[in-house]
Amino acid sequence: MANIASLKQISAKDLSARILAERDSAEPTYAIIDVRDDDYIGGHIKGCIHAPSAQIEALMPTLRRRLQDKQTVVFHCMLSQQRGPSAALRYLRERTVSDGVQQEVLVLDRGFEGWQQEYGEDERLTEGYRKELWDNY
């Protein structure tokens, strides 16, 4: 059975390359789930699904249905140390064999804090970015 230590990570560089490679696709093969709560302000990865960790249990059935055809699902929070990995693990455990899809579930290394350092001002990759909120982070 999966546990936090067994979750695989994806770097911001690898995720950005995937987003850019599929940006003209009508239906990307991946989904990004941002589980930040009040710390969601100041920007987010373009095209992500915001599923606050405080609501993740209630949202899980909807996420399972919505994500069932994705090859890869990437979870993250601010640092991807607790909420992101916990949500990824919950998602893995909620899926059933009957979902019938081989899916890679990953956690974004260094979370949105690391992402914004590299890609915060890249409008192809990040929406709603407010640099002034990050200058003293």
C-alpha positions as CSV (number, residue, x, y, z in Angstrom):
1,M,0.0,0.0,0.0
2,A,1.2,3.5,-0.8
3,N,2.6,5.8,1.9
4,I,4.0,9.3,2.0
5,A,7.6,8.0,1.6
6,S,6.7,6.1,-1.5
7,L,5.1,9.0,-3.4
8,K,7.1,10.1,-6.4
9,Q,7.9,13.8,-7.0
10,I,8.1,15.8,-10.2
11,S,10.3,18.9,-10.5
12,A,9.0,22.3,-11.6
13,K,11.3,22.0,-14.6
14,D,9.8,18.7,-15.7
15,L,6.2,19.8,-15.0
16,S,6.7,23.1,-16.9
17,A,8.0,21.1,-19.9
18,R,5.0,18.9,-19.9
19,I,2.6,21.9,-19.6
20,L,4.3,23.6,-22.5
21,A,4.4,20.4,-24.7
22,E,0.6,20.0,-24.3
23,R,-0.5,23.6,-24.1
24,D,-2.2,23.4,-27.5
25,S,-3.9,20.1,-26.7
26,A,-7.7,20.2,-26.3
27,E,-7.4,17.6,-23.5
28,P,-4.1,17.4,-21.7
29,T,-3.0,14.0,-20.4
30,Y,-2.3,15.5,-16.9
31,A,-4.1,17.4,-14.2
32,I,-2.6,19.6,-11.5
33,I,-4.4,19.7,-8.1
34,D,-3.6,22.7,-5.9
35,V,-4.6,22.0,-2.3
36,R,-3.6,25.3,-0.8
37,D,-6.2,26.9,1.5
38,D,-5.9,30.6,2.4
39,D,-2.4,30.6,0.9
40,Y,-3.8,30.2,-2.6
41,I,-3.6,34.0,-3.2
42,G,-0.7,35.4,-5.2
43,G,-0.8,33.0,-8.2
44,H,-1.4,29.4,-9.3
45,I,-0.2,27.0,-12.0
46,K,-2.2,27.7,-15.2
47,G,-5.0,25.2,-15.6
48,C,-4.8,23.7,-12.1
49,I,-7.8,22.5,-10.2
50,H,-8.1,24.3,-6.8
51,A,-9.2,21.7,-4.2
52,P,-8.5,23.2,-0.8
53,S,-7.1,20.7,1.7
54,A,-9.8,21.6,4.2
55,Q,-12.4,20.3,1.7
56,I,-10.4,17.5,0.1
57,E,-12.4,14.7,1.7
58,A,-15.7,16.1,0.4
59,L,-14.2,16.8,-3.0
60,M,-12.5,13.4,-3.5
61,P,-15.5,11.6,-5.3
62,T,-15.7,14.5,-7.7
63,L,-11.9,14.5,-8.3
64,R,-11.9,10.8,-8.9
65,R,-14.5,11.2,-11.6
66,R,-13.0,14.3,-13.1
67,L,-9.5,12.8,-13.2
68,Q,-10.2,9.2,-14.2
69,D,-9.0,9.6,-17.8
70,K,-5.7,11.5,-16.9
71,Q,-2.4,9.7,-17.3
72,T,-0.8,11.8,-14.6
73,V,-2.1,13.7,-11.6
74,V,0.2,16.1,-9.8
75,F,-0.7,17.4,-6.3
76,H,0.9,20.3,-4.5
77,C,0.4,22.8,-1.7
78,M,2.7,25.7,-0.7
79,L,5.8,23.6,0.1
80,S,4.5,20.1,-0.9
81,Q,5.6,18.8,2.5
82,Q,2.2,18.0,4.2
83,R,-1.1,18.9,2.5
84,G,0.0,18.1,-1.1
85,P,1.4,14.6,-0.2
86,S,-1.5,13.9,2.1
87,A,-4.0,14.7,-0.6
88,A,-2.1,12.6,-3.2
89,L,-2.1,9.7,-0.8
90,R,-5.8,10.0,-0.1
91,Y,-6.5,10.2,-3.8
92,L,-4.4,7.0,-4.4
93,R,-6.2,5.2,-1.6
94,E,-9.7,6.4,-2.8
95,R,-9.2,5.1,-6.3
96,T,-10.5,1.7,-6.8
97,V,-9.4,-1.1,-9.2
98,S,-12.7,-0.5,-11.0
99,D,-11.5,2.9,-12.0
100,G,-9.5,0.9,-14.5
101,V,-6.9,3.5,-15.4
102,Q,-3.1,3.2,-15.0
103,Q,-2.4,6.6,-13.5
104,E,0.8,8.2,-12.3
105,V,0.2,10.2,-9.1
106,L,3.0,12.7,-8.3
107,V,3.8,15.5,-5.9
108,L,5.3,18.8,-7.1
109,D,8.8,19.1,-5.5
110,R,9.1,22.3,-3.4
111,G,5.4,23.1,-4.0
112,F,4.1,26.4,-5.3
113,E,6.8,28.2,-3.4
114,G,9.5,26.6,-5.5
115,W,7.4,26.9,-8.7
116,Q,6.9,30.6,-8.3
117,Q,10.6,31.1,-7.9
118,E,11.2,29.6,-11.3
119,Y,8.0,30.3,-13.2
120,G,5.9,32.9,-11.3
121,E,6.3,35.6,-13.9
122,D,5.9,33.3,-16.9
123,E,2.4,33.9,-18.0
124,R,2.4,30.7,-20.2
125,L,2.7,28.7,-16.9
126,T,1.3,30.8,-14.1
127,E,-1.9,32.8,-13.6
128,G,-2.8,35.5,-11.2
129,Y,0.8,36.0,-10.1
130,R,1.5,38.9,-7.7
131,K,5.2,39.3,-7.4
132,E,4.9,41.8,-4.4
133,L,3.3,39.0,-2.3
134,W,6.4,36.8,-2.9
135,D,9.2,39.4,-2.6
136,N,9.5,38.9,1.2
137,Y,8.4,35.2,1.3
